[in-house]
Amino acid sequence: MIVSIIAKAEKINVHSKMADSTIISINVKAVIAWKEITAMENSVHRMVLIFHPLHRN
């Protein structure tokens, strides 16, 4: 998923040489950071699901 986003960003840069590459790289970094945050949240939710039956007993 991240690879395809970077590929798209590179394509945009090729299509418009005037495009500021730093803006594209910031956008890619923001997407990667967001993916890392959502992955962390998902792992926390999984931990809650694993420990939930223990709390119930």
Buried (B, 14 or more C-beta within 10 A) or exposed (E): EEEEBBEEBEEBBEEEEEEEEEEBEEBBEEBBEEEEEEEEEEEEEEEEEEEEEEEEE
